[in-house]
Amino acid sequence: MKIRTVVVGFAAAAFSMMAMAQAPIVIKFSHVVAADTPKGKGSEFFAKKAAELTKGKVKVEVYANSTLYKDKEEMEALQLGAVQMLAPSLAKFGPLGAKEFELFDLPYMFDNYKELHAVTAGPVGKALFKKLETKGLVGLAYWDNGFKVMSANKPIRMPDDYKGLKMRIQSSNVLDAQMRAVGAIPQKMAFSEVYQALQTGVVDGTENPPSNLYTQKMHEVQKYVALTNHGYLGYAVITNKKFWDGLPADVRSALETAMEEATKYANSIAQEENDKAMAEVRKSGKSEILVPNAEQKLAMKKAMVKVHQQMADRIGKENIDAVYKTTGFDPSKL
């Protein structure tokens, strides 16, 4: 009986070890926006590709809309290993000590996606990711959300129209300076709290790519939306360095390929999703769409571009100049 018990016990242990060996590696991918935004769709695409290319060795669980962690908590969760992957906005790296990423918050830094991608896919983008390694993070990709529009409950066409308005921003000193440049009062606030704050009048307006504005129903509590395209909102897909370095080489390689494909997909649909969102905002009739003319756009650009120089010590003049060199922008010619 003893021999039989030992054999059965050994077989059970062996079966348990085999089951553990075959269990997929779980990656919890948390983000704070809706599933039907470019980032939401990109993360789901990555999950599908990861399972496919690793032949089931990896299972990516996507948690949208702050269902796992609020945006104030998610970075700490990643560094502690409670989640394995995030796609925070680039503004989130300033408070982490990587202030150079705030160059993406600078107003009127990029006129189009071609200029933007020359930076994110080039030496500047790669050098910025390298700086994250000292924070225990690995940068995997840059994902677009899009260029931002302004919204408020009064017409906002010229810089003077923003004076005294309480405008919600992400936690970014650059965005703070941007709003102050047109006389607005910046209010740093978590993304998940914005709709209620707009609804109750805690803040008067905000800035967002159209996809965020629409999916969070902010247009329902904002009378005017100005198509300023004054700034860029993008994300960095990042992972815990210890977790990433500890993956088997073949799994890590497959995930890198999955991320490359997901990045192409997410970035390819960003403009399309924003165009669709703005069409829905128009259709709703709840917000009046303001399209700046050449004079209004130039006035806004002149008012805000001085923030580049104001933030040079914080972000690094050499980083700003590297972007200027890549895009060909010369603020002195405005």
C-alpha positions in Angstrom: 0.0 0.0 0.0 2.9 2.3 0.8 4.5 1.8 -2.6 1.2 2.4 -4.4 0.6 5.6 -2.3 4.1 6.8 -3.2 3.6 6.1 -6.9 0.2 7.8 -7.0 1.6 10.7 -5.1 4.5 11.0 -7.5 2.2 10.8 -10.5 0.0 13.5 -9.1 3.0 15.8 -8.5 4.3 15.1 -12.0 0.9 16.0 -13.5 0.8 19.2 -11.4 4.2 20.2 -12.6 3.3 19.5 -16.2 0.1 21.6 -15.8 2.2 24.4 -14.3 4.7 24.2 -17.2 1.9 24.4 -19.7 0.1 27.3 -18.0 0.3 30.5 -20.0 2.2 33.5 -18.9 -0.4 36.1 -17.9 0.2 39.7 -18.8 -2.2 42.2 -17.2 -2.4 45.2 -19.5 -4.1 48.1 -17.8 -5.2 51.4 -19.3 -7.6 54.2 -18.4 -9.6 54.9 -21.6 -12.5 53.2 -23.2 -12.1 50.0 -25.2 -13.4 51.6 -28.4 -10.6 54.2 -28.5 -7.4 53.8 -30.6 -5.5 52.7 -27.5 -8.3 50.3 -26.4 -8.4 48.7 -29.9 -4.6 48.6 -30.1 -4.3 46.7 -26.7 -6.9 44.2 -27.8 -5.1 43.7 -31.1 -1.9 43.1 -29.2 -3.6 40.5 -26.9 -4.8 38.6 -29.9 -1.4 38.7 -31.7 0.5 37.8 -28.5 -1.6 34.6 -28.1 -1.2 33.8 -31.8 2.6 34.4 -32.1 3.5 32.7 -28.8 1.2 29.7 -29.7 -0.8 30.2 -26.5 2.3 30.6 -24.2 1.1 34.1 -23.3 -2.3 35.3 -22.3 -2.8 39.1 -22.3 -5.7 40.3 -20.1 -6.7 43.8 -21.0 -8.3 46.0 -18.4 -9.8 49.2 -19.9 -11.5 52.2 -18.4 -9.5 52.1 -15.1 -11.2 48.9 -14.1 -8.1 47.6 -12.5 -6.2 50.7 -11.3 -7.0 54.4 -11.5 -4.5 56.4 -13.5 -2.8 57.8 -10.4 -2.2 54.2 -9.2 -1.2 52.3 -12.3 2.4 53.3 -12.6 3.2 52.2 -9.0 1.4 48.9 -9.7 3.6 48.4 -12.7 6.8 49.1 -10.8 5.7 46.7 -8.1 4.8 44.0 -10.6 1.1 43.9 -9.9 0.5 44.6 -13.6 2.9 43.8 -16.4 2.0 46.3 -19.0 0.6 49.8 -19.3 0.1 52.4 -21.9 0.2 55.7 -19.9 0.1 59.1 -21.6 3.5 60.6 -22.2 2.7 63.3 -19.6 2.9 60.6 -16.9 6.7 60.3 -17.1 7.4 63.8 -15.8 6.3 63.1 -12.2 8.3 59.8 -12.5 11.5 61.8 -13.0 11.7 61.4 -16.8 10.9 65.0 -17.6 12.2 64.8 -21.1 9.0 63.0 -22.2 7.2 66.3 -21.5 8.4 67.6 -24.8 5.4 65.8 -26.4 3.2 68.0 -24.3 4.6 71.2 -25.8 1.9 73.0 -27.7 2.2 73.3 -31.5 5.3 71.1 -31.5 4.1 68.9 -34.4 2.0 70.0 -37.4 1.1 66.5 -38.5 1.7 62.8 -38.0 4.6 62.7 -40.4 6.6 65.1 -38.2 5.5 63.3 -35.1 6.5 59.8 -36.3 9.9 61.1 -37.5 10.5 61.8 -33.8 8.9 58.8 -32.1 10.4 56.2 -34.5 13.7 58.0 -34.7 16.8 58.6 -32.5 14.9 61.0 -30.2 12.2 58.4 -29.4 14.7 55.6 -28.8 16.9 57.8 -26.5 13.9 58.7 -24.4 13.0 55.0 -23.9 16.6 54.3 -22.8 16.1 56.7 -19.9 13.2 54.6 -18.5 15.4 51.6 -17.7 16.8 53.4 -14.6 13.1 53.5 -13.4 12.7 49.7 -13.7 10.7 50.1 -17.0 11.1 49.1 -20.6 9.6 51.2 -23.4 8.1 49.0 -26.1 6.3 51.4 -28.4 4.7 54.8 -28.9 1.0 54.8 -29.7 -0.9 57.7 -31.0 -4.2 59.0 -29.7 -4.2 62.1 -31.8 -4.1 65.9 -31.8 -6.2 67.6 -29.2 -9.1 69.9 -29.4 -10.3 72.4 -26.8 -13.8 72.4 -25.3 -15.7 74.8 -23.0 -19.1 76.2 -22.3 -18.3 79.5 -24.1 -16.9 80.2 -27.6 -13.1 79.8 -27.6 -11.6 81.2 -30.8 -8.8 83.6 -29.7 -6.4 83.5 -26.8 -8.3 86.1 -24.9 -11.4 83.8 -24.9 -9.6 81.5 -22.5 -9.0 84.1 -19.8 -10.3 83.0 -16.4 -11.5 79.6 -17.6 -10.8 76.6 -15.4 -9.4 74.1 -17.8 -8.7 70.5 -16.8 -5.3 69.2 -17.7 -3.2 66.1 -17.0 -0.6 66.3 -14.3 2.0 68.1 -16.4 3.9 71.3 -15.8 4.1 71.9 -19.5 0.3 71.7 -19.9 0.0 74.0 -16.9 2.2 76.6 -18.6 0.3 76.1 -21.9 -3.0 77.0 -20.3 -1.6 79.9 -18.4 -0.1 81.3 -21.7 -3.7 82.0 -22.8 -4.9 83.2 -19.4 -6.7 80.0 -18.4 -6.6 78.5 -14.9 -5.2 74.9 -15.2 -6.8 72.2 -13.0 -4.9 69.0 -12.8 -7.3 66.1 -12.5 -7.5 62.3 -13.1 -9.1 61.4 -16.4 -11.8 59.3 -14.8 -13.0 62.4 -12.9 -13.3 64.8 -15.8 -16.9 64.1 -17.0 -18.4 64.8 -13.5 -16.2 67.8 -13.0 -17.4 69.3 -16.3 -21.0 68.4 -15.5 -21.0 70.0 -12.1 -18.9 73.1 -13.1 -15.9 72.2 -11.1 -14.0 72.9 -14.3 -15.2 75.0 -17.3 -13.4 73.0 -20.1 -10.7 70.7 -21.1 -8.5 69.4 -24.0 -8.7 66.0 -25.6 -8.3 64.2 -28.8 -11.9 63.8 -30.3 -12.0 60.0 -29.5 -11.5 60.7 -25.8 -14.0 63.6 -25.8 -16.7 61.5 -27.5 -16.2 58.1 -25.8 -16.3 59.8 -22.4 -19.4 61.8 -23.4 -17.7 65.1 -22.5 -19.4 66.7 -25.5 -22.7 66.2 -23.7 -21.6 68.7 -21.0 -19.6 71.1 -23.2 -21.3 73.6 -25.5 -18.3 74.4 -27.7 -15.5 72.3 -29.2 -12.7 74.2 -31.0 -10.7 72.2 -33.6 -7.4 73.7 -32.5 -5.1 70.6 -33.0 -2.8 72.5 -30.7 -1.1 69.6 -29.0 -0.5 65.9 -29.2 -1.7 63.2 -26.9 0.2 59.9 -27.2 1.1 56.9 -25.1 4.1 54.8 -24.4 3.5 51.1 -24.0 5.8 50.1 -21.2 6.5 47.0 -19.2 8.2 46.0 -15.9 11.9 45.6 -16.7 12.4 42.7 -14.3 9.4 40.8 -15.8 10.4 41.6 -19.4 14.0 40.5 -18.9 12.9 37.3 -17.2 10.8 36.1 -20.1 12.1 33.2 -22.2 14.0 34.7 -25.3 11.6 33.1 -27.8 8.5 34.5 -25.9 10.0 38.0 -25.7 10.9 37.9 -29.4 7.3 36.9 -30.3 5.9 39.6 -28.1 8.1 42.2 -29.7 6.7 41.2 -33.1 3.2 41.3 -31.7 3.9 44.8 -30.4 5.3 46.0 -33.7 2.1 44.8 -35.5 -0.2 46.3 -32.8 1.6 49.6 -33.0 1.2 49.8 -36.8 -2.5 49.0 -36.3 -3.1 51.4 -33.4 -1.4 54.3 -35.1 -3.1 53.6 -38.5 -6.5 53.9 -37.0 -5.9 56.9 -34.7 -6.8 59.6 -37.2 -9.7 57.6 -38.5 -11.1 57.0 -35.0 -10.8 60.7 -34.2 -12.6 61.7 -37.5 -15.4 59.3 -36.7 -15.7 60.6 -33.1 -15.9 64.2 -34.3 -18.5 63.3 -36.8 -20.6 61.7 -34.0 -20.1 64.9 -31.9 -21.4 67.0 -34.8 -24.3 64.6 -35.3 -25.3 64.8 -31.6 -25.9 68.5 -31.9 -24.9 69.0 -28.3 -21.7 70.9 -29.0 -21.1 73.6 -31.6 -17.9 72.9 -33.6 -15.6 75.9 -34.0 -13.1 75.7 -36.9 -10.3 78.2 -36.4 -9.5 80.4 -39.4 -5.9 81.2 -40.3 -5.8 84.3 -38.1 -7.2 82.5 -35.1 -4.8 79.6 -35.5 -1.8 81.9 -35.8 -2.8 83.9 -32.7 -3.1 80.7 -30.6 0.2 79.4 -31.9 2.0 82.7 -31.1 0.5 82.8 -27.6 1.4 79.2 -26.8 4.7 78.5 -28.5 6.6 80.7 -26.0 6.0 77.7 -23.6 8.8 75.9 -25.5 11.4 78.4 -24.2 9.8 78.5 -20.7 10.2 74.7 -20.4 13.7 74.4 -21.9 15.4 74.1 -18.5 12.9 71.4 -17.4 12.8 69.3 -20.6 16.3 70.0 -21.9 17.0 72.6 -24.6 19.0 69.9 -26.5 15.9 67.7 -26.6 13.7 70.5 -27.9 16.3 71.4 -30.5 16.5 67.8 -31.6 12.8 67.8 -32.3 13.1 71.1 -34.2 15.9 69.6 -36.3 13.9 66.6 -37.1 10.6 68.4 -37.9 12.1 71.6 -39.4 10.2 73.9 -37.0 11.6 77.3 -36.4 9.5 79.3 -33.8 11.4 82.5 -34.6 9.7 82.6 -38.0 6.2 82.9 -36.5 
